Amino acid sequence: MHVLQPKHILLKQEEAKKLLEKLNVSKSQLPKIKKSDPALPKEAKVGDIVKIMRKNEKGEEVPYYRVVIP
């Protein structure tokens, strides 16, 4: 992982379920990330949800969510 690359965290099934309920969306409505993306954790599978911690313009870490696709 490169120093400037945001942290990618694989959500557990229960965490993913709670997130979808909180956001009131389905997996298909989340932005996508390819399985071949080198930033993904090695254990990521198609259909998993990944939390990406990015910094905003104020320097605060903000979570973004993506669903893994083939």
C-alpha positions in Angstrom: 0.0 0.0 0.0 1.3 3.4 -1.0 1.5 6.2 1.6 -0.9 8.4 -0.2 -3.4 5.6 -0.8 -6.5 5.7 1.4 -7.1 2.9 3.8 -9.4 0.1 2.5 -11.2 -1.9 5.2 -13.3 -5.0 4.4 -16.7 -4.9 6.3 -17.9 -8.0 8.1 -21.4 -9.3 7.0 -23.1 -7.9 10.1 -21.4 -4.4 9.7 -22.4 -4.4 6.0 -26.0 -5.3 6.9 -26.2 -2.5 9.5 -24.7 0.0 7.0 -27.2 -0.8 4.3 -30.1 -0.4 6.8 -28.7 2.9 8.1 -28.3 4.3 4.6 -31.6 2.7 3.4 -30.0 1.4 0.2 -29.2 -1.9 -1.4 -25.8 -3.2 -2.4 -26.6 -2.5 -6.1 -27.1 1.2 -5.2 -23.5 1.6 -3.8 -20.7 2.8 -6.0 -18.6 -0.1 -7.4 -14.9 -1.2 -7.1 -13.4 -3.9 -9.3 -12.1 -7.1 -7.7 -8.8 -6.5 -9.6 -8.2 -3.1 -7.9 -4.8 -3.4 -6.2 -5.9 -1.4 -3.2 -8.5 -4.0 -2.1 -7.6 -6.3 0.7 -6.5 -9.7 -0.6 -9.5 -11.5 1.1 -12.1 -9.3 -0.6 -14.7 -11.3 -2.6 -17.3 -10.2 -5.1 -20.3 -8.8 -3.2 -18.3 -7.6 -0.2 -18.5 -4.0 0.9 -15.3 -2.0 1.5 -15.0 1.1 3.6 -12.4 3.6 2.2 -11.1 6.2 4.6 -10.3 9.4 2.7 -9.3 12.8 3.9 -11.6 15.7 3.1 -10.4 19.3 2.5 -10.2 19.9 6.3 -7.9 16.9 6.8 -10.6 14.8 8.5 -11.0 11.2 7.7 -14.4 10.5 6.0 -15.7 7.0 5.1 -16.7 6.1 1.6 -18.3 2.7 0.7 -17.9 0.6 -2.4 -19.2 -2.9 -3.3 -16.8 -5.3 -5.0 -17.7 -6.4 -8.5 -16.0 -8.9 -10.9 
